[in-house]
Structures are given as C-alpha cells and as structure tokens.
C-alpha cells in the first residue's frame, strides 16, 4: 500500500537524511516523500540535500531558510549584473557557499516549492511552520505557512518574535495551542524537543504534528509515516551524527 512519508527540518544534514530514507524503506514510485521545509542552512551539506531530494523524487514545502536562500540568490545576481547594487541582506558564508554549489536547475527546483501541500486522503496539510488558526487555507499568507509561531491572544493575528534573542512576543499564544479546525497539520520550523515529536489534539478532531526534533542541533531527524486514513501514524527517527549548530534562542 502506498505510504506518504513526511520528514522534518533537514537543515543540511545529508547523512542523516539518507539514513532516515533507508530506515523508513522509501520506494520511489510507490511511496510519496515530502520534506517539511528548511532543507538548507546550519548543516554541513545543504546543496547535497537539495540534490539528493531531487534525485530521489522527493517533494517539499518552502521553509523560511529556503526562502532566505532564494532571496540571497536574487540579490547576488543583481550584484553581478550591477556592481553598484548594495545587497540589503547581511553576509552569510554558509548560504553563499551553498549558492556557489547549486546550479540553475537546483535553484529553479527550490524556487518552485509550494508553501503548503494538501493531503486530502488523510484530511491533512503539510506546512513548514503551520497556519494561523481561524483563517481558511486559501486565505493564509505565504509568510504564515513559513514563519508562524505565535498569534495575538486578542485578535488571533500572527505575531513576530521579538529581536534580538528570538523572544516570545507579549500577549501571544502558540498557534498550535489555538488550532481548532477538524483537519491535521504536519509542520516543522519549531524544534519541539531533541527526542520525540509533539502532537496537539483539539476537540474538533484536528491534530497538529510537530516533527522538527532538532537534528542539526544534535537531536533527531524524524519522519511521520502515513499509510491509511484512520490508522495511527508511525514515527521513524534517526539520531544526529553530531551537533552541527548551537541552539539559537527558542530554536528559531
């Protein structure tokens, strides 16, 4: 029976991704494999992750780090064509090295990633960060799919983290705590812990599956395996080979 396999934030951890794909027994053409965004940054081989994902026929949603890489690519292209152009982004050796290793086809693939993928057969949706509760999917902003973490306690609108320090904004709730729809949301972005995934359940039958278990921070790379609607999902994990990046604030 065809399975749908959703893998949390890879962040350049190519060796762990390959190990997890083997561990879960993914078969191209039989299974569907989806990466929940943030393929790049912080790990040792972001470009390799992109190439491998393309090679094995994986799908993915666009994460905030993937989006940042694409924005940097556009600014660097403008600099090459116009030396007087000033790149508004802060220098980032990691991203610049990744871009130097990626070809046009790979950047085009990254640029084609959707911000969410609906899984109607499971009454579920995959989004990198999640969704704003109470807002229909067709009205969700791309920024919300990639970045949402907290929402205003009073009006329910998305609130950005306070900088510096990636601090929780005042008068806010975590979006999954307020989610009350009857479908499932599978997401990454926020490291829910360095060991187990986290599941929220509401009274309307909807669930939120947080599957970013911080591989790049020395945790685990996690996959949620979905086989048939109404049956329990399986969790398959592999341990990080090492700590590639130190934790930053609330694991932003």
N, C-alpha and C positions, 0 to 999 in steps of 0.2 A: 504494500500500500504506500502511495506517495506521502512523503513527510514534508513539512515545512520547518526549517531549522533557522532560528534567529539567533545571531551571535552578538554579544555586547561589544563595547568600545575596544577596538584593537590597538589603536594608538601606536602603530609601527611595530608591534610585537609579532613579527612574521613567524618566527619559530613556533611560538605558542599557537598561532592561528593554524598553521599546518598540522600541529599535533592534535588540536581540537577537531579539525575537519576529519582527520583519520580516526580519532577516537569515536566520533559520532557516526562514522561509517557512511558519510555523504557519498551518494552516487549521482553523478551528473546525468541529467536526462530522466532520472527517476525522482529525485528529491528536489525541493526548492530551498535554496540557501540565501538568506538575507542578512546583511551586516547592518547593525543599528546605528551607523554613523560614527564619525571620528575615527576614520581609518588611519589618519596621519597624526604626526607630532609626538614628541617626547620619547618614543621608542627608537630602536636602532635602525630600522629599515622601512620607513614609511612608503618609499617608492616601491619597494618589493611587495608590500601589502597590496598596493593598487594593482600591480602587475599580476600578482597571484589571484586576486579576486576576479580579474578579467579572465584569466586563463581557465579558471575552474567554472566559469559561468555563474558567478555569484551576482546577486542584486544587492543594492544598498540604498539607504536613505542618506541624505546630506546632513552631516553634523556641523556644528559651529566651527570646528577646526578645519574640516574640509572646505567650508565656505571661506574661511580666512585664507587658506592656501590659494584658492582660486582668485580672491581679491588681490593678493600679493602678486600673483602671476600677471594680472592685468596691469597693475601699476609698474611692474618691472618691464613689461612690454612697451608701455608708454615711455619709460625712461630710455629704452634702447632706441626708439624712434625719435625721441626729443630729449637730448641730454640736459636741457634746461628744466625739464619736468621734475618736480620735487615729490617724491613718494611720501604720502602722509602717514604711512604705517611705520612703526618702529622697526629697526633692523632685527632680523631673526635668522641666525645662522642655520638653525635646524630646517626651517621652511625653505630657505634659499638653496640649501644643499638638496632638499627633496625635489625642488623645481628643476634643478640642474640635472637630475637623474630621470626626469619624466619627459616623455615625448609628447607630441601634439595629440596623438590618438588617446593616450592615457589621460591627458588633461581634458580632452573632449568627453571622455567617459565620466570623469569626475563631475564635469560641468552638466552632464545630462541627468544626474541623480535627482530623483524626486524628493520632496520634503516629507512625504509620508507614503506608506503603501497600505492599502486596504486589503484585508484578508477576509472576504465575505464568507468563505466557507467555515471560518472559525468565529465569525462575528467579532473581528478584532482589527486593530490598526497598529502598524509599526511606525513610530516617530522617534527621532533621536532623543529629544528632551521630554516630549509629552504634548499635552494640549491644555488650553485654557478651559477649565470647567464651565459648562453652560453655554459655550459657543459652538454652533454646528461646525462639522469638519470643513464644509465648503466656505466658511467664514473665518477659519483660523488663518492667522498671518504666518507667512514663512518663518518669520523671526520666532514665533511661538513654538512651532514644531522643532526648531533648532535650539532654542535658548530657555524656554520657560522653566522656572524653578519655583518661584513664589508668586502668589497673587494677592491683591489687596483684600483685606478682610471685609471691607465695606462694599466696594463696587465690583470685586471679582476680576479686575483688570490685572494683566501681567505687570509685575514689578521687577526692576533690575536690581541685581546685587549691589551693595554699597562698596565703593572703592575708595582707597586701597584696602586690600585684605579680603575681598570676596565675602563680605559680611551680609547676613540676612537683613533685609530692609525692615523697618518698623511697620507695625500694623499689617503683618502679612501671614499667610498660611502657605504650607507646601501644597502645590497644585493637586497631587495625588490624594491628599487628605480631604480635599473638597470635591473630588470627582464623583459624580452621582449618575452617570449615564449607564445604560444597560449593556454596553459592549466592552471589550477588553482593550487595553492599551499596553503595548510592549515597548519599552524605552530603555535608553542608556543615559549618558550625559552626567548624571549624578551618581557618584560611587556610593552605593548603598551599604558597603562593607567590603572587606577584603576576603570574604569567605563565601557567604551564601547570598543568593538573590533575595529580593524582598517583594512580597505580594500584599497589595491592598485590596480589600473586598468591600463593596458597598451594598446597601440594602436593595438596590435595583438589579443586582446580579452582575454588575460590571466589576472588572478586576484590573488592577494596574500591576504590571510585572516589571520591576526594576532589575535589569540584568547586567548593569555595569558593576563588576566586582573588582575593579581596580587592578587589572593585570599589569599595567605599566608602572603601578606603584608597589609591585611585589605581591599582589593578591592573586586572583584567578581570572582566567578567561572563561566566560560562561555561555552556554548555548541552551536555548529553550526549544525543545523538540515537540512539535505538534503533529499528531497523526490523525486524529478523528475528533470532530466536534463532540463535546460532551464527555470525552475521556480525559483523565488527568494528563497534563503536560509533563514531559520528562526533562530534567535538568542534567546536562553533561558539562563537566568542568575539567580544566587542566590548570595546574599551578604555574605561576610565572617562574621563569628560569632565574630571574634575579630582580632586584629593584632598579628600574631604569630611570625613574624620576622621583624626586622627593615630593611629598604631598604639598599641595598648594591650597591654603585656605580650606574651604569646605570641599576639597577635591574638585574644584572647578575644572 
